Amino acid sequence: MITILGPTASGKTPLAAALAQRIGGEIISADSRQVYRRMDIGTGKDLADYGDVPYHLIDICEPGTKYNLFQYQQDFYDAYQDIQSRGVTPILCGGTGLYIEAVLKGYHLSPVPQNPALRACLEGKTLDELTQMLVALKAKSGSTMHNKTDVDSCQRAIRAIEIETYNIEHPVPLRELPPVPSLIIGVNIDRELRREKITRRLKARLDEGMIDEVRVLLDEGIPAEDLIYYGLEYKYVTEYITGVTTYDEMFRRLEIAIHQFAKRQMTWFRGMERRGFTIHWIDATLPMEDKITRIIELWQ
């Protein structure tokens, strides 16, 4: 397998699609929000980039549901085995570091039920308080799950605490999937260029109808708190639509949040290197042909 990772706005999806075209591969998405149907603009699916390249784990569940790492690991492995069985090269592509690391390392995960008593105890705590509790639990268990990249709201932090608590109390895994060997390519983009692209892309997505996309989801009956749970675009646009913030405030806060998110993504990827993964970094500004040539040289 070939894995292509990088922060948001680094150009990893067009690169993965061009590579798949060249070698006849199929793409498996590693994005925690692109799994949801009708959440297209805000999650940056950019399906036109794929052309006729087959892709997997995009548009596989309904908005309002809480897709999780346990489900992703199983869905990834099913897609991976299917692609391999046909003699095709799988290309894992995305920016959700936790999902990528889980499948490459073969995390031993259990399905974690909700804990109403724990949730009742945590209700009303601030995100900072919940984050401190999560850090303490991770120190106790030695867990590398639930980086700040994936815990940016109280709902997500409570779910992370629920999972970490369950795993401490139930240390025997119910399911084991093997690690997946992969050539890992990182798309390295200069910080200032990344910031410029993020701002430009945010303006474009708003022009393309991102606010209407969120409004339609709300009109379907999806609760505002469920959309806020998904973070970033869905959080801030929902707050704007429901009158919590003005348009200008929404734009400013969302822009800052995406910049912070990209920084946390890079922190996760650097952490993967410290945890033993070899990532071959490729300059995002190189011509596409040069990037593909470099990847094929490494692959062969």
C-alpha positions as a Markdown table, in Angstrom:
| # | Residue | x | y | z |
|---|---|---|---|---|
| 1 | Met | 0.0 | 0.0 | 0.0 |
| 2 | Ile | 1.0 | 3.6 | -0.5 |
| 3 | Thr | -0.1 | 6.2 | 2.0 |
| 4 | Ile | -0.3 | 9.9 | 1.2 |
| 5 | Leu | -0.8 | 12.2 | 4.1 |
| 6 | Gly | -0.5 | 15.9 | 4.8 |
| 7 | Pro | -2.2 | 18.9 | 6.4 |
| 8 | Thr | -5.4 | 20.4 | 5.0 |
| 9 | Ala | -4.8 | 22.4 | 1.8 |
| 10 | Ser | -1.5 | 20.6 | 1.0 |
| 11 | Gly | -2.8 | 19.1 | -2.2 |
| 12 | Lys | -2.7 | 15.4 | -1.1 |
| 13 | Thr | -6.0 | 14.4 | -2.8 |
| 14 | Pro | -5.1 | 15.6 | -6.4 |
| 15 | Leu | -1.7 | 13.9 | -5.9 |
| 16 | Ala | -3.3 | 10.6 | -4.7 |
| 17 | Ala | -5.7 | 10.7 | -7.7 |
| 18 | Ala | -2.9 | 11.4 | -10.2 |
| 19 | Leu | -0.8 | 8.6 | -8.7 |
| 20 | Ala | -3.8 | 6.2 | -8.8 |
| 21 | Gln | -4.3 | 7.1 | -12.5 |
| 22 | Arg | -0.7 | 6.4 | -13.2 |
| 23 | Ile | -0.4 | 3.0 | -11.5 |
| 24 | Gly | -4.0 | 1.8 | -11.7 |
| 25 | Gly | -4.6 | 2.1 | -8.0 |
| 26 | Glu | -7.7 | 2.7 | -5.9 |
| 27 | Ile | -8.0 | 5.3 | -3.1 |
| 28 | Ile | -9.1 | 4.6 | 0.4 |
| 29 | Ser | -10.1 | 7.9 | 2.2 |
| 30 | Ala | -8.6 | 8.6 | 5.7 |
| 31 | Asp | -10.9 | 11.5 | 6.5 |
| 32 | Ser | -13.1 | 11.3 | 9.6 |
| 33 | Arg | -15.8 | 13.6 | 8.1 |
| 34 | Gln | -15.9 | 12.6 | 4.4 |
| 35 | Val | -17.7 | 9.5 | 5.5 |
| 36 | Tyr | -20.9 | 11.5 | 5.8 |
| 37 | Arg | -23.3 | 11.8 | 2.8 |
| 38 | Arg | -24.4 | 15.3 | 1.7 |
| 39 | Met | -21.5 | 16.9 | 3.7 |
| 40 | Asp | -19.6 | 17.7 | 0.6 |
| 41 | Ile | -18.4 | 21.3 | 0.5 |
| 42 | Gly | -17.5 | 21.6 | 4.2 |
| 43 | Thr | -15.5 | 18.4 | 4.2 |
| 44 | Gly | -13.7 | 19.3 | 1.0 |
| 45 | Lys | -14.5 | 16.0 | -0.8 |
| 46 | Asp | -13.6 | 17.6 | -4.2 |
| 47 | Leu | -14.8 | 14.4 | -5.9 |
| 48 | Ala | -14.0 | 15.9 | -9.3 |
| 49 | Asp | -10.3 | 15.4 | -8.4 |
| 50 | Tyr | -10.8 | 11.6 | -8.6 |
| 51 | Gly | -11.9 | 11.5 | -12.2 |
| 52 | Asp | -12.6 | 7.8 | -12.9 |
| 53 | Val | -10.4 | 6.6 | -10.1 |
| 54 | Pro | -12.4 | 4.3 | -7.7 |
| 55 | Tyr | -12.5 | 5.5 | -4.1 |
| 56 | His | -13.7 | 4.0 | -0.9 |
| 57 | Leu | -15.0 | 5.2 | 2.6 |
| 58 | Ile | -16.5 | 8.4 | 1.3 |
| 59 | Asp | -20.3 | 8.8 | 1.6 |
| 60 | Ile | -20.9 | 5.7 | 3.6 |
| 61 | Cys | -23.1 | 7.0 | 6.5 |
| 62 | Glu | -25.8 | 9.5 | 7.3 |
| 63 | Pro | -25.2 | 12.9 | 8.9 |
| 64 | Gly | -26.2 | 13.0 | 12.5 |
| 65 | Thr | -24.6 | 9.6 | 13.2 |
| 66 | Lys | -21.3 | 9.3 | 15.2 |
| 67 | Tyr | -18.9 | 7.4 | 13.0 |
| 68 | Asn | -15.9 | 6.3 | 15.0 |
| 69 | Leu | -12.4 | 4.9 | 14.9 |
| 70 | Phe | -13.5 | 1.3 | 15.6 |
| 71 | Gln | -15.9 | 1.4 | 12.6 |
| 72 | Tyr | -13.3 | 3.0 | 10.4 |
| 73 | Gln | -10.7 | 0.4 | 11.2 |
| 74 | Gln | -13.0 | -2.4 | 10.1 |
| 75 | Asp | -14.3 | -0.6 | 7.0 |
| 76 | Phe | -10.7 | 0.2 | 6.0 |
| 77 | Tyr | -9.7 | -3.4 | 6.3 |
| 78 | Asp | -12.6 | -4.6 | 4.3 |
| 79 | Ala | -11.8 | -2.2 | 1.5 |
| 80 | Tyr | -8.1 | -3.0 | 1.7 |
| 81 | Gln | -8.7 | -6.7 | 1.4 |
| 82 | Asp | -11.1 | -6.2 | -1.5 |
| 83 | Ile | -8.7 | -4.1 | -3.4 |
| 84 | Gln | -5.7 | -6.4 | -2.8 |
| 85 | Ser | -7.8 | -9.5 | -3.8 |
| 86 | Arg | -8.1 | -7.9 | -7.3 |
| 87 | Gly | -4.4 | -7.4 | -7.6 |
| 88 | Val | -4.8 | -3.6 | -7.4 |
| 89 | Thr | -2.6 | -1.2 | -5.3 |
| 90 | Pro | -4.5 | 0.5 | -2.4 |
| 91 | Ile | -3.6 | 4.2 | -1.9 |
| 92 | Leu | -4.6 | 5.5 | 1.6 |
| 93 | Cys | -5.1 | 9.3 | 1.5 |
| 94 | Gly | -6.2 | 11.7 | 4.1 |
| 95 | Gly | -5.4 | 14.0 | 7.0 |
| 96 | Thr | -7.0 | 12.3 | 10.0 |
| 97 | Gly | -3.8 | 11.1 | 11.6 |
| 98 | Leu | -5.5 | 8.9 | 14.2 |
| 99 | Tyr | -7.3 | 6.9 | 11.5 |
| 100 | Ile | -4.1 | 6.5 | 9.5 |
| 101 | Glu | -2.0 | 5.4 | 12.4 |
| 102 | Ala | -4.7 | 3.0 | 13.7 |
| 103 | Val | -4.8 | 1.1 | 10.4 |
| 104 | Leu | -1.0 | 1.2 | 9.7 |
| 105 | Lys | -0.1 | 0.1 | 13.2 |
| 106 | Gly | -3.1 | -2.3 | 13.7 |
| 107 | Tyr | -4.6 | -0.8 | 16.8 |
| 108 | His | -6.3 | -3.3 | 19.0 |
| 109 | Leu | -9.7 | -1.7 | 19.5 |
| 110 | Ser | -13.0 | -2.7 | 21.2 |
| 111 | Pro | -16.5 | -1.3 | 20.4 |
| 112 | Val | -17.1 | 1.1 | 23.3 |
| 113 | Pro | -20.7 | 1.5 | 24.6 |
| 114 | Gln | -21.9 | 4.8 | 26.0 |
| 115 | Asn | -21.5 | 5.2 | 29.8 |
| 116 | Pro | -24.5 | 7.3 | 31.0 |
| 117 | Ala | -23.2 | 7.6 | 34.5 |
| 118 | Leu | -19.8 | 8.9 | 33.3 |
| 119 | Arg | -21.5 | 11.3 | 30.9 |
| 120 | Ala | -23.6 | 12.7 | 33.7 |
| 121 | Cys | -20.5 | 13.3 | 35.8 |
| 122 | Leu | -18.8 | 15.1 | 33.0 |
| 123 | Glu | -21.7 | 17.3 | 32.0 |
| 124 | Gly | -21.1 | 20.9 | 32.5 |
| 125 | Lys | -17.3 | 20.7 | 32.5 |
| 126 | Thr | -15.3 | 23.0 | 30.2 |
| 127 | Leu | -13.3 | 21.8 | 27.3 |
| 128 | Asp | -10.1 | 22.6 | 29.2 |
| 129 | Glu | -11.2 | 20.6 | 32.2 |
| 130 | Leu | -12.1 | 17.6 | 30.0 |
| 131 | Thr | -8.8 | 17.9 | 28.1 |
| 132 | Gln | -6.9 | 17.7 | 31.4 |
| 133 | Met | -8.9 | 14.6 | 32.4 |
| 134 | Leu | -8.1 | 13.0 | 29.0 |
| 135 | Val | -4.4 | 13.8 | 29.3 |
| 136 | Ala | -4.4 | 12.1 | 32.8 |
| 137 | Leu | -6.2 | 9.0 | 31.4 |
| 138 | Lys | -3.8 | 8.7 | 28.5 |
| 139 | Ala | -0.8 | 8.9 | 30.8 |
| 140 | Lys | -2.3 | 6.1 | 32.9 |
| 141 | Ser | -3.0 | 3.9 | 29.9 |
| 142 | Gly | 0.0 | 4.8 | 27.6 |
| 143 | Ser | -2.6 | 5.6 | 24.9 |
| 144 | Thr | -1.6 | 7.5 | 21.7 |
| 145 | Met | -5.2 | 8.0 | 20.7 |
| 146 | His | -7.3 | 11.2 | 20.9 |
| 147 | Asn | -4.8 | 13.9 | 19.9 |
| 148 | Lys | -6.1 | 17.4 | 20.1 |
| 149 | Thr | -6.7 | 17.2 | 16.4 |
| 150 | Asp | -9.7 | 15.0 | 17.0 |
| 151 | Val | -10.9 | 16.4 | 20.3 |
| 152 | Asp | -12.0 | 20.0 | 19.6 |
| 153 | Ser | -15.4 | 20.1 | 21.4 |
| 154 | Cys | -16.8 | 19.0 | 24.7 |
| 155 | Gln | -18.9 | 16.3 | 23.0 |
| 156 | Arg | -15.8 | 14.8 | 21.4 |
| 157 | Ala | -13.7 | 15.1 | 24.6 |
| 158 | Ile | -16.4 | 13.3 | 26.6 |
| 159 | Arg | -16.5 | 10.5 | 24.1 |
| 160 | Ala | -12.7 | 10.3 | 24.2 |
| 161 | Ile | -12.8 | 10.1 | 28.0 |
| 162 | Glu | -15.5 | 7.4 | 27.7 |
| 163 | Ile | -13.3 | 5.4 | 25.3 |
| 164 | Glu | -10.1 | 5.7 | 27.3 |
| 165 | Thr | -11.9 | 4.8 | 30.6 |
| 166 | Tyr | -13.5 | 1.8 | 28.9 |
| 167 | Asn | -10.1 | 0.6 | 27.5 |
| 168 | Ile | -8.5 | 0.9 | 31.0 |
| 169 | Glu | -11.3 | -1.1 | 32.6 |
| 170 | His | -11.5 | -3.7 | 29.7 |
| 171 | Pro | -7.8 | -4.2 | 28.6 |
| 172 | Val | -8.4 | -7.4 | 26.6 |
| 173 | Pro | -9.2 | -6.4 | 23.0 |
| 174 | Leu | -12.3 | -7.9 | 21.4 |
| 175 | Arg | -10.8 | -7.6 | 17.9 |
| 176 | Glu | -7.3 | -7.6 | 16.4 |
| 177 | Leu | -6.5 | -6.5 | 12.9 |
| 178 | Pro | -2.9 | -6.8 | 11.6 |
| 179 | Pro | -0.6 | -3.8 | 10.9 |
| 180 | Val | -0.6 | -2.8 | 7.2 |
| 181 | Pro | 2.9 | -2.3 | 5.6 |
| 182 | Ser | 2.9 | 0.9 | 3.6 |
| 183 | Leu | 5.2 | 3.4 | 1.9 |
| 184 | Ile | 4.2 | 6.7 | 3.5 |
| 185 | Ile | 4.4 | 9.9 | 1.6 |
| 186 | Gly | 4.0 | 13.2 | 3.3 |
| 187 | Val | 3.1 | 16.4 | 1.4 |
| 188 | Asn | 5.1 | 19.2 | 2.9 |
| 189 | Ile | 3.8 | 22.7 | 2.4 |
| 190 | Asp | 5.4 | 25.9 | 3.6 |
| 191 | Arg | 3.5 | 27.4 | 6.6 |
| 192 | Glu | 2.8 | 30.7 | 4.9 |
| 193 | Leu | 1.7 | 29.1 | 1.6 |
| 194 | Arg | -0.6 | 26.8 | 3.6 |
| 195 | Arg | -2.2 | 29.7 | 5.4 |
| 196 | Glu | -2.7 | 31.5 | 2.1 |
| 197 | Lys | -4.3 | 28.5 | 0.5 |
| 198 | Ile | -6.6 | 27.8 | 3.6 |
| 199 | Thr | -7.9 | 31.4 | 3.5 |
| 200 | Arg | -8.4 | 31.3 | -0.3 |
| 201 | Arg | -10.1 | 27.9 | -0.1 |
| 202 | Leu | -12.4 | 29.0 | 2.7 |
| 203 | Lys | -13.6 | 32.0 | 0.7 |
| 204 | Ala | -14.2 | 29.7 | -2.3 |
| 205 | Arg | -16.2 | 27.2 | -0.3 |
| 206 | Leu | -18.4 | 29.9 | 1.1 |
| 207 | Asp | -19.0 | 31.2 | -2.5 |
| 208 | Glu | -19.8 | 27.6 | -3.6 |
| 209 | Gly | -22.7 | 27.3 | -1.2 |
| 210 | Met | -21.3 | 25.9 | 2.1 |
| 211 | Ile | -23.8 | 27.9 | 4.2 |
| 212 | Asp | -26.7 | 26.5 | 2.1 |
| 213 | Glu | -25.3 | 23.0 | 2.5 |
| 214 | Val | -25.4 | 23.3 | 6.3 |
| 215 | Arg | -28.8 | 25.0 | 6.2 |
| 216 | Val | -30.2 | 22.0 | 4.2 |
| 217 | Leu | -28.8 | 19.6 | 6.8 |
| 218 | Leu | -30.5 | 21.6 | 9.5 |
| 219 | Asp | -33.8 | 21.6 | 7.5 |
| 220 | Glu | -33.6 | 17.8 | 7.2 |
| 221 | Gly | -34.0 | 17.7 | 11.0 |
| 222 | Ile | -30.4 | 17.1 | 11.9 |
| 223 | Pro | -29.9 | 18.7 | 15.4 |
| 224 | Ala | -27.6 | 21.7 | 15.5 |
| 225 | Glu | -25.5 | 20.1 | 18.2 |
| 226 | Asp | -24.8 | 17.1 | 16.0 |
| 227 | Leu | -23.5 | 19.4 | 13.2 |
| 228 | Ile | -21.5 | 21.4 | 15.8 |
| 229 | Tyr | -20.0 | 18.0 | 17.0 |
| 230 | Tyr | -18.4 | 17.6 | 13.5 |
| 231 | Gly | -16.3 | 20.7 | 14.2 |
| 232 | Leu | -14.7 | 23.3 | 12.0 |
| 233 | Glu | -16.9 | 24.3 | 9.0 |
| 234 | Tyr | -20.0 | 22.6 | 10.4 |
| 235 | Lys | -19.5 | 24.0 | 13.9 |
| 236 | Tyr | -19.0 | 27.7 | 12.9 |
| 237 | Val | -21.5 | 27.8 | 10.0 |
| 238 | Thr | -24.2 | 26.2 | 12.2 |
| 239 | Glu | -23.5 | 28.9 | 14.9 |
| 240 | Tyr | -23.9 | 31.6 | 12.2 |
| 241 | Ile | -27.1 | 30.1 | 10.8 |
| 242 | Thr | -28.6 | 29.8 | 14.3 |
| 243 | Gly | -27.8 | 33.4 | 15.1 |
| 244 | Val | -25.0 | 32.7 | 17.6 |
| 245 | Thr | -22.4 | 34.7 | 15.6 |
| 246 | Thr | -22.3 | 37.2 | 12.8 |
| 247 | Tyr | -21.0 | 36.3 | 9.3 |
| 248 | Asp | -17.8 | 38.2 | 9.8 |
| 249 | Glu | -17.2 | 36.6 | 13.2 |
| 250 | Met | -18.0 | 33.2 | 11.8 |
| 251 | Phe | -15.4 | 33.7 | 9.0 |
| 252 | Arg | -12.7 | 35.0 | 11.3 |
| 253 | Arg | -13.1 | 32.3 | 13.9 |
| 254 | Leu | -13.4 | 29.5 | 11.3 |
| 255 | Glu | -10.3 | 30.7 | 9.5 |
| 256 | Ile | -8.3 | 30.7 | 12.8 |
| 257 | Ala | -9.7 | 27.3 | 13.7 |
| 258 | Ile | -8.6 | 25.8 | 10.3 |
| 259 | His | -5.1 | 27.2 | 10.6 |
| 260 | Gln | -4.9 | 25.7 | 14.1 |
| 261 | Phe | -6.2 | 22.4 | 12.8 |
| 262 | Ala | -3.5 | 22.2 | 10.1 |
| 263 | Lys | -0.9 | 22.9 | 12.7 |
| 264 | Arg | -2.2 | 20.1 | 14.9 |
| 265 | Gln | -2.2 | 17.7 | 11.9 |
| 266 | Met | 1.5 | 18.4 | 11.4 |
| 267 | Thr | 2.1 | 17.8 | 15.1 |
| 268 | Trp | 0.5 | 14.4 | 14.8 |
| 269 | Phe | 2.5 | 13.4 | 11.7 |
| 270 | Arg | 5.7 | 14.5 | 13.4 |
| 271 | Gly | 4.6 | 12.4 | 16.3 |
| 272 | Met | 4.2 | 9.4 | 14.0 |
| 273 | Glu | 7.8 | 9.8 | 13.0 |
| 274 | Arg | 8.8 | 9.7 | 16.7 |
| 275 | Arg | 6.7 | 6.6 | 17.1 |
| 276 | Gly | 8.7 | 4.8 | 14.4 |
| 277 | Phe | 7.0 | 5.6 | 11.1 |
| 278 | Thr | 9.2 | 6.6 | 8.2 |
| 279 | Ile | 7.5 | 9.4 | 6.3 |
| 280 | His | 9.0 | 10.5 | 2.9 |
| 281 | Trp | 8.3 | 14.2 | 2.6 |
| 282 | Ile | 7.7 | 15.7 | -0.8 |
| 283 | Asp | 7.5 | 19.4 | -1.5 |
| 284 | Ala | 3.9 | 20.5 | -2.3 |
| 285 | Thr | 5.1 | 23.1 | -4.8 |
| 286 | Leu | 6.9 | 20.6 | -7.1 |
| 287 | Pro | 5.2 | 19.9 | -10.5 |
| 288 | Met | 2.8 | 17.0 | -10.3 |
| 289 | Glu | 4.9 | 14.9 | -12.6 |
| 290 | Asp | 8.0 | 15.3 | -10.4 |
| 291 | Lys | 6.0 | 14.3 | -7.3 |
| 292 | Ile | 4.6 | 11.1 | -9.0 |
| 293 | Thr | 8.1 | 10.2 | -10.4 |
| 294 | Arg | 9.6 | 10.5 | -6.9 |
| 295 | Ile | 6.8 | 8.3 | -5.3 |
| 296 | Ile | 7.2 | 5.6 | -8.0 |
| 297 | Glu | 11.0 | 5.6 | -7.4 |
| 298 | Leu | 10.4 | 5.1 | -3.7 |
| 299 | Trp | 7.7 | 2.5 | -4.3 |
| 300 | Gln | 9.8 | 0.4 | -6.6 |
